[in-house]
Amino acid sequence: MPYFVFQVEGEEPAKRRMQCLDSFDAYRDARALARAERRKQPEAAAQAVRVVFAASQELAEALLLQPREAPILQEWEK
């Protein structure tokens, strides 16, 4: 399965806009592109660069659209 690198705009999952930048067979190559794209962006950018491991581009986009649960805080993190 390939690794897809996406540029994602928007915070809410229903309103996200995604652009697939490229796909790679190796994680290192995908990570290198993601880091290079993140360095190009200004610090206040409303865009995120994400790496997704999925069977197809459509599945990768579906994974990015799913809302993620907030992490559970442990007692020492409060």
N, CA, C and O atoms as a Tripos MOL2 file, in Angstrom:
@<TRIPOS>MOLECULE
protein
  312   311    78     0     0
PROTEIN
NO_CHARGES

@<TRIPOS>ATOM
      1 N           0.8480   -1.1790    0.0000 N.3       1 MET1
      2 CA          0.0000    0.0000    0.0000 C.3       1 MET1
      3 C           0.8910    1.2380    0.0000 C.2       1 MET1
      4 O           1.9490    1.2490    0.6300 O.2       1 MET1
      5 N           0.4690    2.2580   -0.6940 N.am      2 PRO2
      6 CA          1.2870    3.4730   -0.7720 C.3       2 PRO2
      7 C           1.0040    4.4540    0.3640 C.2       2 PRO2
      8 O          -0.0040    4.3620    1.0640 O.2       2 PRO2
      9 N           1.9230    5.3840    0.5150 N.am      3 TYR3
     10 CA          1.7790    6.5090    1.4310 C.3       3 TYR3
     11 C           1.4060    7.7230    0.5960 C.2       3 TYR3
     12 O           2.0700    8.0250   -0.3960 O.2       3 TYR3
     13 N           0.3480    8.4210    0.9920 N.am      4 PHE4
     14 CA         -0.1090    9.6050    0.2730 C.3       4 PHE4
     15 C           0.2230   10.8400    1.0930 C.2       4 PHE4
     16 O           0.0810   10.8370    2.3150 O.2       4 PHE4
     17 N           0.6630   11.8900    0.4240 N.am      5 VAL5
     18 CA          0.9580   13.1640    1.0770 C.3       5 VAL5
     19 C          -0.1070   14.1570    0.6180 C.2       5 VAL5
     20 O          -0.2630   14.4130   -0.5760 O.2       5 VAL5
     21 N          -0.8370   14.7130    1.5890 N.am      6 PHE6
     22 CA         -1.9210   15.6420    1.3040 C.3       6 PHE6
     23 C          -1.6480   16.9990    1.9240 C.2       6 PHE6
     24 O          -1.0350   17.1060    2.9870 O.2       6 PHE6
     25 N          -2.1150   18.0350    1.2380 N.am      7 GLN7
     26 CA         -2.1710   19.3570    1.8290 C.3       7 GLN7
     27 C          -3.6270   19.5720    2.2080 C.2       7 GLN7
     28 O          -4.5090   19.5270    1.3500 O.2       7 GLN7
     29 N          -3.8840   19.8060    3.4890 N.am      8 VAL8
     30 CA         -5.2410   19.8810    4.0190 C.3       8 VAL8
     31 C          -5.5050   21.2880    4.5230 C.2       8 VAL8
     32 O          -4.7020   21.8530    5.2660 O.2       8 VAL8
     33 N          -6.6440   21.8550    4.1120 N.am      9 GLU9
     34 CA         -7.0660   23.1740    4.5800 C.3       9 GLU9
     35 C          -8.3790   23.0240    5.3280 C.2       9 GLU9
     36 O          -9.2800   22.3150    4.8790 O.2       9 GLU9
     37 N          -8.4870   23.6930    6.4720 N.am     10 GLY10
     38 CA         -9.7250   23.6750    7.2440 C.3      10 GLY10
     39 C          -9.6120   22.8060    8.4770 C.2      10 GLY10
     40 O          -8.9290   21.7820    8.4840 O.2      10 GLY10
     41 N         -10.3020   23.2420    9.5230 N.am     11 GLU11
     42 CA        -10.2810   22.5230   10.7990 C.3      11 GLU11
     43 C         -11.4010   21.4920   10.9050 C.2      11 GLU11
     44 O         -11.1800   20.3720   11.3640 O.2      11 GLU11
     45 N         -12.6040   21.8770   10.4800 N.am     12 GLU12
     46 CA        -13.7440   20.9800   10.6110 C.3      12 GLU12
     47 C         -13.6850   19.9030    9.5340 C.2      12 GLU12
     48 O         -13.4740   20.2190    8.3640 O.2      12 GLU12
     49 N         -13.8670   18.6440    9.9040 N.am     13 PRO13
     50 CA        -13.7770   17.5580    8.9170 C.3      13 PRO13
     51 C         -14.7310   17.7250    7.7320 C.2      13 PRO13
     52 O         -14.3770   17.3620    6.6100 O.2      13 PRO13
     53 N         -15.9140   18.2580    7.9540 N.am     14 ALA14
     54 CA        -16.8860   18.3850    6.8610 C.3      14 ALA14
     55 C         -16.4950   19.4730    5.8620 C.2      14 ALA14
     56 O         -16.9340   19.4440    4.7130 O.2      14 ALA14
     57 N         -15.6770   20.4240    6.2900 N.am     15 LYS15
     58 CA        -15.3180   21.5510    5.4310 C.3      15 LYS15
     59 C         -13.8650   21.4930    4.9500 C.2      15 LYS15
     60 O         -13.3650   22.4720    4.3970 O.2      15 LYS15
     61 N         -13.1980   20.3930    5.1460 N.am     16 ARG16
     62 CA        -11.7970   20.2890    4.7340 C.3      16 ARG16
     63 C         -11.6640   20.2080    3.2230 C.2      16 ARG16
     64 O         -12.4530   19.5550    2.5400 O.2      16 ARG16
     65 N         -10.6460   20.8890    2.7220 N.am     17 ARG17
     66 CA        -10.2850   20.7680    1.3080 C.3      17 ARG17
     67 C          -8.9220   20.1110    1.2620 C.2      17 ARG17
     68 O          -8.0000   20.5020    1.9790 O.2      17 ARG17
     69 N          -8.8080   19.1090    0.4110 N.am     18 MET18
     70 CA         -7.5670   18.3420    0.3420 C.3      18 MET18
     71 C          -7.0170   18.3330   -1.0640 C.2      18 MET18
     72 O          -7.7600   18.3140   -2.0460 O.2      18 MET18
     73 N          -5.6920   18.3470   -1.1420 N.am     19 GLN19
     74 CA         -5.0110   18.2310   -2.4170 C.3      19 GLN19
     75 C          -3.9120   17.1920   -2.2440 C.2      19 GLN19
     76 O          -3.0410   17.3300   -1.3850 O.2      19 GLN19
     77 N          -3.9620   16.1610   -3.0640 N.am     20 CYS20
     78 CA         -2.9310   15.1240   -3.0040 C.3      20 CYS20
     79 C          -1.6870   15.6530   -3.7000 C.2      20 CYS20
     80 O          -1.7210   15.9960   -4.8820 O.2      20 CYS20
     81 N          -0.5870   15.7150   -2.9550 N.am     21 LEU21
     82 CA          0.6610   16.2140   -3.5260 C.3      21 LEU21
     83 C           1.4140   15.1170   -4.2580 C.2      21 LEU21
     84 O           1.9680   15.3500   -5.3330 O.2      21 LEU21
     85 N           1.4380   13.9190   -3.6780 N.am     22 ASP22
     86 CA          2.1510   12.8020   -4.3080 C.3      22 ASP22
     87 C           1.8910   11.5290   -3.5100 C.2      22 ASP22
     88 O           1.3220   11.5730   -2.4190 O.2      22 ASP22
     89 N           2.3110   10.4030   -4.0650 N.am     23 SER23
     90 CA          2.2260    9.1230   -3.3470 C.3      23 SER23
     91 C           3.5590    8.4130   -3.4830 C.2      23 SER23
     92 O           4.2660    8.5700   -4.4780 O.2      23 SER23
     93 N           3.8930    7.6260   -2.4640 N.am     24 PHE24
     94 CA          5.1870    6.9460   -2.4020 C.3      24 PHE24
     95 C           5.0050    5.5290   -1.8800 C.2      24 PHE24
     96 O           4.0640    5.2430   -1.1400 O.2      24 PHE24
     97 N           5.9050    4.6560   -2.2700 N.am     25 ASP25
     98 CA          5.9080    3.2940   -1.7430 C.3      25 ASP25
     99 C           6.6500    3.2190   -0.4110 C.2      25 ASP25
    100 O           6.3750    2.3400    0.4050 O.2      25 ASP25
    101 N           7.5830    4.1320   -0.1900 N.am     26 ALA26
    102 CA          8.3810    4.1230    1.0320 C.3      26 ALA26
    103 C           7.9910    5.2950    1.9320 C.2      26 ALA26
    104 O           7.7740    6.4100    1.4590 O.2      26 ALA26
    105 N           7.9070    5.0270    3.2340 N.am     27 TYR27
    106 CA          7.5360    6.0640    4.1920 C.3      27 TYR27
    107 C           8.5640    7.1870    4.2250 C.2      27 TYR27
    108 O           8.1880    8.3530    4.3490 O.2      27 TYR27
    109 N           9.8390    6.8710    4.1200 N.am     28 ARG28
    110 CA         10.8880    7.8900    4.1770 C.3      28 ARG28
    111 C          10.7050    8.9560    3.1080 C.2      28 ARG28
    112 O          10.8830   10.1450    3.3700 O.2      28 ARG28
    113 N          10.3500    8.5280    1.9060 N.am     29 ASP29
    114 CA         10.1530    9.4820    0.8130 C.3      29 ASP29
    115 C           8.9490   10.3780    1.0790 C.2      29 ASP29
    116 O           8.9970   11.5830    0.8370 O.2      29 ASP29
    117 N           7.8690    9.7820    1.5800 N.am     30 ALA30
    118 CA          6.6670   10.5580    1.9030 C.3      30 ALA30
    119 C           6.9560   11.5420    3.0300 C.2      30 ALA30
    120 O           6.5250   12.6930    2.9730 O.2      30 ALA30
    121 N           7.6690   11.1060    4.0350 N.am     31 ARG31
    122 CA          8.0200   11.9680    5.1680 C.3      31 ARG31
    123 C           8.9070   13.1260    4.7130 C.2      31 ARG31
    124 O           8.7330   14.2580    5.1650 O.2      31 ARG31
    125 N           9.8490   12.8480    3.8280 N.am     32 ALA32
    126 CA         10.7380   13.9040    3.3310 C.3      32 ALA32
    127 C           9.9510   14.9800    2.5820 C.2      32 ALA32
    128 O          10.1980   16.1710    2.7690 O.2      32 ALA32
    129 N           9.0120   14.5690    1.7410 N.am     33 LEU33
    130 CA          8.1950   15.5480    1.0260 C.3      33 LEU33
    131 C           7.3300   16.3440    1.9920 C.2      33 LEU33
    132 O           7.2080   17.5610    1.8530 O.2      33 LEU33
    133 N           6.7340   15.6770    2.9620 N.am     34 ALA34
    134 CA          5.8860   16.3670    3.9370 C.3      34 ALA34
    135 C           6.6930   17.3970    4.7210 C.2      34 ALA34
    136 O           6.2190   18.5130    4.9350 O.2      34 ALA34
    137 N           7.8840   17.0480    5.1470 N.am     35 ARG35
    138 CA          8.7220   17.9950    5.8950 C.3      35 ARG35
    139 C           9.1430   19.1760    5.0250 C.2      35 ARG35
    140 O           9.1800   20.3120    5.4970 O.2      35 ARG35
    141 N           9.4600   18.9140    3.7600 N.am     36 ALA36
    142 CA          9.8430   19.9970    2.8520 C.3      36 ALA36
    143 C           8.6670   20.9480    2.6210 C.2      36 ALA36
    144 O           8.8520   22.1650    2.5920 O.2      36 ALA36
    145 N           7.4700   20.4050    2.4590 N.am     37 GLU37
    146 CA          6.2870   21.2460    2.2520 C.3      37 GLU37
    147 C           5.9670   22.0510    3.5050 C.2      37 GLU37
    148 O           5.5470   23.2040    3.4000 O.2      37 GLU37
    149 N           6.1530   21.4750    4.6770 N.am     38 ARG38
    150 CA          5.8830   22.1970    5.9240 C.3      38 ARG38
    151 C           6.8600   23.3560    6.0990 C.2      38 ARG38
    152 O           6.4810   24.4140    6.6020 O.2      38 ARG38
    153 N           8.1170   23.1670    5.6860 N.am     39 ARG39
    154 CA          9.1110   24.2320    5.7930 C.3      39 ARG39
    155 C           8.7820   25.4010    4.8720 C.2      39 ARG39
    156 O           9.1130   26.5430    5.1900 O.2      39 ARG39
    157 N           8.1420   25.1420    3.7470 N.am     40 LYS40
    158 CA          7.7930   26.1940    2.7870 C.3      40 LYS40
    159 C           6.6890   27.1010    3.3070 C.2      40 LYS40
    160 O           6.5970   28.2580    2.8960 O.2      40 LYS40
    161 N           5.8560   26.5970    4.1990 N.am     41 GLN41
    162 CA          4.6890   27.3440    4.6640 C.3      41 GLN41
    163 C           5.0730   28.3630    5.7300 C.2      41 GLN41
    164 O           5.9660   28.1170    6.5410 O.2      41 GLN41
    165 N           4.3860   29.5230    5.7240 N.am     42 PRO42
    166 CA          4.5940   30.4690    6.8300 C.3      42 PRO42
    167 C           4.0350   29.8740    8.1210 C.2      42 PRO42
    168 O           3.2020   28.9680    8.0860 O.2      42 PRO42
    169 N           4.4950   30.3830    9.2490 N.am     43 GLU43
    170 CA          4.0880   29.8020   10.5380 C.3      43 GLU43
    171 C           2.6020   29.9500   10.8140 C.2      43 GLU43
    172 O           2.0150   29.1030   11.4870 O.2      43 GLU43
    173 N           1.9880   31.0000   10.3140 N.am     44 ALA44
    174 CA          0.5630   31.2440   10.5830 C.3      44 ALA44
    175 C          -0.3300   30.6230    9.5090 C.2      44 ALA44
    176 O          -1.4940   31.0040    9.3850 O.2      44 ALA44
    177 N           0.1790   29.6970    8.7510 N.am     45 ALA45
    178 CA         -0.6000   29.0920    7.6630 C.3      45 ALA45
    179 C          -1.7340   28.2510    8.2270 C.2      45 ALA45
    180 O          -1.5920   27.5970    9.2600 O.2      45 ALA45
    181 N          -2.8610   28.2820    7.5290 N.am     46 ALA46
    182 CA         -4.0260   27.5060    7.9490 C.3      46 ALA46
    183 C          -4.0620   26.1660    7.2350 C.2      46 ALA46
    184 O          -5.1140   25.5300    7.1560 O.2      46 ALA46
    185 N          -2.9370   25.7410    6.7230 N.am     47 GLN47
    186 CA         -2.8560   24.4850    5.9940 C.3      47 GLN47
    187 C          -1.9910   23.5030    6.7750 C.2      47 GLN47
    188 O          -1.0780   23.8910    7.5030 O.2      47 GLN47
    189 N          -2.3010   22.2380    6.6060 N.am     48 ALA48
    190 CA         -1.5120   21.1780    7.2230 C.3      48 ALA48
    191 C          -1.0700   20.2200    6.1320 C.2      48 ALA48
    192 O          -1.7730   20.0310    5.1390 O.2      48 ALA48
    193 N           0.0810   19.6260    6.3150 N.am     49 VAL49
    194 CA          0.5640   18.6050    5.3910 C.3      49 VAL49
    195 C           0.5240   17.2890    6.1530 C.2      49 VAL49
    196 O           1.1490   17.1540    7.2050 O.2      49 VAL49
    197 N          -0.2120   16.3200    5.6190 N.am     50 ARG50
    198 CA         -0.4260   15.0480    6.3050 C.3      50 ARG50
    199 C           0.0280   13.8910    5.4410 C.2      50 ARG50
    200 O          -0.1100   13.9310    4.2180 O.2      50 ARG50
    201 N           0.5660   12.8660    6.0640 N.am     51 VAL51
    202 CA          0.9450   11.6220    5.4010 C.3      51 VAL51
    203 C          -0.0570   10.5570    5.8350 C.2      51 VAL51
    204 O          -0.3050   10.3780    7.0270 O.2      51 VAL51
    205 N          -0.6340    9.8470    4.8550 N.am     52 VAL52
    206 CA         -1.6610    8.8410    5.1430 C.3      52 VAL52
    207 C          -1.2730    7.5450    4.4430 C.2      52 VAL52
    208 O          -0.8900    7.5550    3.2730 O.2      52 VAL52
    209 N          -1.3740    6.4400    5.1570 N.am     53 PHE53
    210 CA         -1.1150    5.1070    4.6220 C.3      53 PHE53
    211 C          -2.4550    4.4660    4.3010 C.2      53 PHE53
    212 O          -3.2440    4.1790    5.2020 O.2      53 PHE53
    213 N          -2.7160    4.2380    3.0020 N.am     54 ALA54
    214 CA         -4.0190    3.6890    2.6070 C.3      54 ALA54
    215 C          -3.8780    2.9200    1.2980 C.2      54 ALA54
    216 O          -2.8910    3.0630    0.5760 O.2      54 ALA54
    217 N          -4.8860    2.1040    1.0120 N.am     55 ALA55
    218 CA         -4.8720    1.2810   -0.1970 C.3      55 ALA55
    219 C          -5.0800    2.1100   -1.4570 C.2      55 ALA55
    220 O          -4.5620    1.7640   -2.5190 O.2      55 ALA55
    221 N          -5.8470    3.2180   -1.3470 N.am     56 SER56
    222 CA         -6.1130    4.0600   -2.5150 C.3      56 SER56
    223 C          -6.2240    5.5080   -2.0710 C.2      56 SER56
    224 O          -6.3450    5.8030   -0.8820 O.2      56 SER56
    225 N          -6.1820    6.4040   -3.0440 N.am     57 GLN57
    226 CA         -6.3030    7.8220   -2.7320 C.3      57 GLN57
    227 C          -7.6810    8.1410   -2.1610 C.2      57 GLN57
    228 O          -7.8000    8.9770   -1.2650 O.2      57 GLN57
    229 N          -8.7140    7.4900   -2.6640 N.am     58 GLU58
    230 CA        -10.0680    7.7250   -2.1630 C.3      58 GLU58
    231 C         -10.1920    7.3210   -0.6930 C.2      58 GLU58
    232 O         -10.8230    8.0240    0.0960 O.2      58 GLU58
    233 N          -9.5920    6.1950   -0.3330 N.am     59 LEU59
    234 CA         -9.6210    5.7470    1.0580 C.3      59 LEU59
    235 C          -8.8190    6.6960    1.9430 C.2      59 LEU59
    236 O          -9.2240    6.9810    3.0700 O.2      59 LEU59
    237 N          -7.7050    7.1770    1.4500 N.am     60 ALA60
    238 CA         -6.8980    8.1280    2.2160 C.3      60 ALA60
    239 C          -7.6850    9.4060    2.4800 C.2      60 ALA60
    240 O          -7.6460    9.9360    3.5900 O.2      60 ALA60
    241 N          -8.3990    9.9060    1.4740 N.am     61 GLU61
    242 CA         -9.2220   11.0970    1.6640 C.3      61 GLU61
    243 C         -10.3330   10.8420    2.6790 C.2      61 GLU61
    244 O         -10.6380   11.7100    3.4970 O.2      61 GLU61
    245 N         -10.9350    9.6640    2.6320 N.am     62 ALA62
    246 CA        -11.9810    9.3200    3.5950 C.3      62 ALA62
    247 C         -11.4220    9.2820    5.0110 C.2      62 ALA62
    248 O         -12.0930    9.7170    5.9480 O.2      62 ALA62
    249 N         -10.2180    8.7770    5.1830 N.am     63 LEU63
    250 CA         -9.5970    8.7400    6.5070 C.3      63 LEU63
    251 C          -9.3400   10.1500    7.0340 C.2      63 LEU63
    252 O          -9.4960   10.4090    8.2270 O.2      63 LEU63
    253 N          -8.9470   11.0540    6.1450 N.am     64 LEU64
    254 CA         -8.6930   12.4320    6.5730 C.3      64 LEU64
    255 C          -9.9790   13.1730    6.9240 C.2      64 LEU64
    256 O          -9.9430   14.1310    7.6960 O.2      64 LEU64
    257 N         -11.0980   12.7510    6.3790 N.am     65 LEU65
    258 CA        -12.3730   13.4100    6.6600 C.3      65 LEU65
    259 C         -13.0160   12.9420    7.9630 C.2      65 LEU65
    260 O         -13.9350   13.5900    8.4650 O.2      65 LEU65
    261 N         -12.5480   11.8310    8.5110 N.am     66 GLN66
    262 CA        -13.1300   11.3150    9.7470 C.3      66 GLN66
    263 C         -12.7080   12.1780   10.9310 C.2      66 GLN66
    264 O         -11.5270   12.4970   11.0760 O.2      66 GLN66
    265 N         -13.6590   12.5580   11.7750 N.am     67 PRO67
    266 CA        -13.2910   13.3310   12.9670 C.3      67 PRO67
    267 C         -12.5390   12.4410   13.9580 C.2      67 PRO67
    268 O         -12.8700   11.2690   14.1360 O.2      67 PRO67
    269 N         -11.5380   13.0130   14.5870 N.am     68 ARG68
    270 CA        -10.7520   12.2730   15.5700 C.3      68 ARG68
    271 C         -11.1950   12.6680   16.9680 C.2      68 ARG68
    272 O         -11.5140   13.8280   17.2290 O.2      68 ARG68
    273 N         -11.2090   11.7020   17.8520 N.am     69 GLU69
    274 CA        -11.5860   11.9590   19.2310 C.3      69 GLU69
    275 C         -10.4510   12.6840   19.9440 C.2      69 GLU69
    276 O          -9.2740   12.4760   19.6480 O.2      69 GLU69
    277 N         -10.8270   13.5300   20.8810 N.am     70 ALA70
    278 CA         -9.8320   14.2300   21.6820 C.3      70 ALA70
    279 C          -9.1250   13.2110   22.5770 C.2      70 ALA70
    280 O          -9.7660   12.2860   23.0760 O.2      70 ALA70
    281 N          -7.8290   13.3630   22.7860 N.am     71 PRO71
    282 CA         -7.1210   12.4190   23.6400 C.3      71 PRO71
    283 C          -7.5900   12.5290   25.0940 C.2      71 PRO71
    284 O          -7.9680   13.6040   25.5590 O.2      71 PRO71
    285 N          -7.5570   11.4210   25.7850 N.am     72 ILE72
    286 CA         -7.9460   11.3910   27.1910 C.3      72 ILE72
    287 C          -6.7610   11.8660   28.0140 C.2      72 ILE72
    288 O          -5.6580   11.3290   27.9000 O.2      72 ILE72
    289 N          -6.9940   12.8770   28.8440 N.am     73 LEU73
    290 CA         -5.9260   13.4000   29.6820 C.3      73 LEU73
    291 C          -5.7040   12.4830   30.8820 C.2      73 LEU73
    292 O          -6.6530   12.0560   31.5410 O.2      73 LEU73
    293 N          -4.4590   12.1970   31.1470 N.am     74 GLN74
    294 CA         -4.1070   11.4290   32.3270 C.3      74 GLN74
    295 C          -4.0590   12.3850   33.5190 C.2      74 GLN74
    296 O          -4.0120   13.6030   33.3450 O.2      74 GLN74
    297 N          -4.0700   11.8320   34.7110 N.am     75 GLU75
    298 CA         -4.0940   12.6340   35.9280 C.3      75 GLU75
    299 C          -2.9080   13.6000   35.9900 C.2      75 GLU75
    300 O          -3.0890   14.7410   36.4160 O.2      75 GLU75
    301 N          -1.7060   13.1920   35.5830 N.am     76 TRP76
    302 CA         -0.5280   14.0360   35.6710 C.3      76 TRP76
    303 C          -0.4690   15.1100   34.5560 C.2      76 TRP76
    304 O           0.3670   16.0120   34.5990 O.2      76 TRP76
    305 N          -1.3560   14.9960   33.5750 N.am     77 GLU77
    306 CA         -1.3750   15.9810   32.4940 C.3      77 GLU77
    307 C          -2.3390   17.1340   32.7630 C.2      77 GLU77
    308 O          -2.3520   18.1180   32.0230 O.2      77 GLU77
    309 N          -3.1350   17.0180   33.8010 N.am     78 LYS78
    310 CA         -4.1480   18.0520   34.0920 C.3      78 LYS78
    311 C          -3.5300   19.2680   34.7060 C.2      78 LYS78
    312 O          -4.2330   20.2310   35.0120 O.2      78 LYS78
@<TRIPOS>BOND
     1     1     2 1
     2     2     3 1
     3     3     4 2
     4     3     5 am
     5     5     6 1
     6     6     7 1
     7     7     8 2
     8     7     9 am
     9     9    10 1
    10    10    11 1
    11    11    12 2
    12    11    13 am
    13    13    14 1
    14    14    15 1
    15    15    16 2
    16    15    17 am
    17    17    18 1
    18    18    19 1
    19    19    20 2
    20    19    21 am
    21    21    22 1
    22    22    23 1
    23    23    24 2
    24    23    25 am
    25    25    26 1
    26    26    27 1
    27    27    28 2
    28    27    29 am
    29    29    30 1
    30    30    31 1
    31    31    32 2
    32    31    33 am
    33    33    34 1
    34    34    35 1
    35    35    36 2
    36    35    37 am
    37    37    38 1
    38    38    39 1
    39    39    40 2
    40    39    41 am
    41    41    42 1
    42    42    43 1
    43    43    44 2
    44    43    45 am
    45    45    46 1
    46    46    47 1
    47    47    48 2
    48    47    49 am
    49    49    50 1
    50    50    51 1
    51    51    52 2
    52    51    53 am
    53    53    54 1
    54    54    55 1
    55    55    56 2
    56    55    57 am
    57    57    58 1
    58    58    59 1
    59    59    60 2
    60    59    61 am
    61    61    62 1
    62    62    63 1
    63    63    64 2
    64    63    65 am
    65    65    66 1
    66    66    67 1
    67    67    68 2
    68    67    69 am
    69    69    70 1
    70    70    71 1
    71    71    72 2
    72    71    73 am
    73    73    74 1
    74    74    75 1
    75    75    76 2
    76    75    77 am
    77    77    78 1
    78    78    79 1
    79    79    80 2
    80    79    81 am
    81    81    82 1
    82    82    83 1
    83    83    84 2
    84    83    85 am
    85    85    86 1
    86    86    87 1
    87    87    88 2
    88    87    89 am
    89    89    90 1
    90    90    91 1
    91    91    92 2
    92    91    93 am
    93    93    94 1
    94    94    95 1
    95    95    96 2
    96    95    97 am
    97    97    98 1
    98    98    99 1
    99    99   100 2
   100    99   101 am
   101   101   102 1
   102   102   103 1
   103   103   104 2
   104   103   105 am
   105   105   106 1
   106   106   107 1
   107   107   108 2
   108   107   109 am
   109   109   110 1
   110   110   111 1
   111   111   112 2
   112   111   113 am
   113   113   114 1
   114   114   115 1
   115   115   116 2
   116   115   117 am
   117   117   118 1
   118   118   119 1
   119   119   120 2
   120   119   121 am
   121   121   122 1
   122   122   123 1
   123   123   124 2
   124   123   125 am
   125   125   126 1
   126   126   127 1
   127   127   128 2
   128   127   129 am
   129   129   130 1
   130   130   131 1
   131   131   132 2
   132   131   133 am
   133   133   134 1
   134   134   135 1
   135   135   136 2
   136   135   137 am
   137   137   138 1
   138   138   139 1
   139   139   140 2
   140   139   141 am
   141   141   142 1
   142   142   143 1
   143   143   144 2
   144   143   145 am
   145   145   146 1
   146   146   147 1
   147   147   148 2
   148   147   149 am
   149   149   150 1
   150   150   151 1
   151   151   152 2
   152   151   153 am
   153   153   154 1
   154   154   155 1
   155   155   156 2
   156   155   157 am
   157   157   158 1
   158   158   159 1
   159   159   160 2
   160   159   161 am
   161   161   162 1
   162   162   163 1
   163   163   164 2
   164   163   165 am
   165   165   166 1
   166   166   167 1
   167   167   168 2
   168   167   169 am
   169   169   170 1
   170   170   171 1
   171   171   172 2
   172   171   173 am
   173   173   174 1
   174   174   175 1
   175   175   176 2
   176   175   177 am
   177   177   178 1
   178   178   179 1
   179   179   180 2
   180   179   181 am
   181   181   182 1
   182   182   183 1
   183   183   184 2
   184   183   185 am
   185   185   186 1
   186   186   187 1
   187   187   188 2
   188   187   189 am
   189   189   190 1
   190   190   191 1
   191   191   192 2
   192   191   193 am
   193   193   194 1
   194   194   195 1
   195   195   196 2
   196   195   197 am
   197   197   198 1
   198   198   199 1
   199   199   200 2
   200   199   201 am
   201   201   202 1
   202   202   203 1
   203   203   204 2
   204   203   205 am
   205   205   206 1
   206   206   207 1
   207   207   208 2
   208   207   209 am
   209   209   210 1
   210   210   211 1
   211   211   212 2
   212   211   213 am
   213   213   214 1
   214   214   215 1
   215   215   216 2
   216   215   217 am
   217   217   218 1
   218   218   219 1
   219   219   220 2
   220   219   221 am
   221   221   222 1
   222   222   223 1
   223   223   224 2
   224   223   225 am
   225   225   226 1
   226   226   227 1
   227   227   228 2
   228   227   229 am
   229   229   230 1
   230   230   231 1
   231   231   232 2
   232   231   233 am
   233   233   234 1
   234   234   235 1
   235   235   236 2
   236   235   237 am
   237   237   238 1
   238   238   239 1
   239   239   240 2
   240   239   241 am
   241   241   242 1
   242   242   243 1
   243   243   244 2
   244   243   245 am
   245   245   246 1
   246   246   247 1
   247   247   248 2
   248   247   249 am
   249   249   250 1
   250   250   251 1
   251   251   252 2
   252   251   253 am
   253   253   254 1
   254   254   255 1
   255   255   256 2
   256   255   257 am
   257   257   258 1
   258   258   259 1
   259   259   260 2
   260   259   261 am
   261   261   262 1
   262   262   263 1
   263   263   264 2
   264   263   265 am
   265   265   266 1
   266   266   267 1
   267   267   268 2
   268   267   269 am
   269   269   270 1
   270   270   271 1
   271   271   272 2
   272   271   273 am
   273   273   274 1
   274   274   275 1
   275   275   276 2
   276   275   277 am
   277   277   278 1
   278   278   279 1
   279   279   280 2
   280   279   281 am
   281   281   282 1
   282   282   283 1
   283   283   284 2
   284   283   285 am
   285   285   286 1
   286   286   287 1
   287   287   288 2
   288   287   289 am
   289   289   290 1
   290   290   291 1
   291   291   292 2
   292   291   293 am
   293   293   294 1
   294   294   295 1
   295   295   296 2
   296   295   297 am
   297   297   298 1
   298   298   299 1
   299   299   300 2
   300   299   301 am
   301   301   302 1
   302   302   303 1
   303   303   304 2
   304   303   305 am
   305   305   306 1
   306   306   307 1
   307   307   308 2
   308   307   309 am
   309   309   310 1
   310   310   311 1
   311   311   312 2
@<TRIPOS>SUBSTRUCTURE
     1 MET1         2 RESIDUE 1 A MET
     2 PRO2         6 RESIDUE 1 A PRO
     3 TYR3        10 RESIDUE 1 A TYR
     4 PHE4        14 RESIDUE 1 A PHE
     5 VAL5        18 RESIDUE 1 A VAL
     6 PHE6        22 RESIDUE 1 A PHE
     7 GLN7        26 RESIDUE 1 A GLN
     8 VAL8        30 RESIDUE 1 A VAL
     9 GLU9        34 RESIDUE 1 A GLU
    10 GLY10       38 RESIDUE 1 A GLY
    11 GLU11       42 RESIDUE 1 A GLU
    12 GLU12       46 RESIDUE 1 A GLU
    13 PRO13       50 RESIDUE 1 A PRO
    14 ALA14       54 RESIDUE 1 A ALA
    15 LYS15       58 RESIDUE 1 A LYS
    16 ARG16       62 RESIDUE 1 A ARG
    17 ARG17       66 RESIDUE 1 A ARG
    18 MET18       70 RESIDUE 1 A MET
    19 GLN19       74 RESIDUE 1 A GLN
    20 CYS20       78 RESIDUE 1 A CYS
    21 LEU21       82 RESIDUE 1 A LEU
    22 ASP22       86 RESIDUE 1 A ASP
    23 SER23       90 RESIDUE 1 A SER
    24 PHE24       94 RESIDUE 1 A PHE
    25 ASP25       98 RESIDUE 1 A ASP
    26 ALA26      102 RESIDUE 1 A ALA
    27 TYR27      106 RESIDUE 1 A TYR
    28 ARG28      110 RESIDUE 1 A ARG
    29 ASP29      114 RESIDUE 1 A ASP
    30 ALA30      118 RESIDUE 1 A ALA
    31 ARG31      122 RESIDUE 1 A ARG
    32 ALA32      126 RESIDUE 1 A ALA
    33 LEU33      130 RESIDUE 1 A LEU
    34 ALA34      134 RESIDUE 1 A ALA
    35 ARG35      138 RESIDUE 1 A ARG
    36 ALA36      142 RESIDUE 1 A ALA
    37 GLU37      146 RESIDUE 1 A GLU
    38 ARG38      150 RESIDUE 1 A ARG
    39 ARG39      154 RESIDUE 1 A ARG
    40 LYS40      158 RESIDUE 1 A LYS
    41 GLN41      162 RESIDUE 1 A GLN
    42 PRO42      166 RESIDUE 1 A PRO
    43 GLU43      170 RESIDUE 1 A GLU
    44 ALA44      174 RESIDUE 1 A ALA
    45 ALA45      178 RESIDUE 1 A ALA
    46 ALA46      182 RESIDUE 1 A ALA
    47 GLN47      186 RESIDUE 1 A GLN
    48 ALA48      190 RESIDUE 1 A ALA
    49 VAL49      194 RESIDUE 1 A VAL
    50 ARG50      198 RESIDUE 1 A ARG
    51 VAL51      202 RESIDUE 1 A VAL
    52 VAL52      206 RESIDUE 1 A VAL
    53 PHE53      210 RESIDUE 1 A PHE
    54 ALA54      214 RESIDUE 1 A ALA
    55 ALA55      218 RESIDUE 1 A ALA
    56 SER56      222 RESIDUE 1 A SER
    57 GLN57      226 RESIDUE 1 A GLN
    58 GLU58      230 RESIDUE 1 A GLU
    59 LEU59      234 RESIDUE 1 A LEU
    60 ALA60      238 RESIDUE 1 A ALA
    61 GLU61      242 RESIDUE 1 A GLU
    62 ALA62      246 RESIDUE 1 A ALA
    63 LEU63      250 RESIDUE 1 A LEU
    64 LEU64      254 RESIDUE 1 A LEU
    65 LEU65      258 RESIDUE 1 A LEU
    66 GLN66      262 RESIDUE 1 A GLN
    67 PRO67      266 RESIDUE 1 A PRO
    68 ARG68      270 RESIDUE 1 A ARG
    69 GLU69      274 RESIDUE 1 A GLU
    70 ALA70      278 RESIDUE 1 A ALA
    71 PRO71      282 RESIDUE 1 A PRO
    72 ILE72      286 RESIDUE 1 A ILE
    73 LEU73      290 RESIDUE 1 A LEU
    74 GLN74      294 RESIDUE 1 A GLN
    75 GLU75      298 RESIDUE 1 A GLU
    76 TRP76      302 RESIDUE 1 A TRP
    77 GLU77      306 RESIDUE 1 A GLU
    78 LYS78      310 RESIDUE 1 A LYS
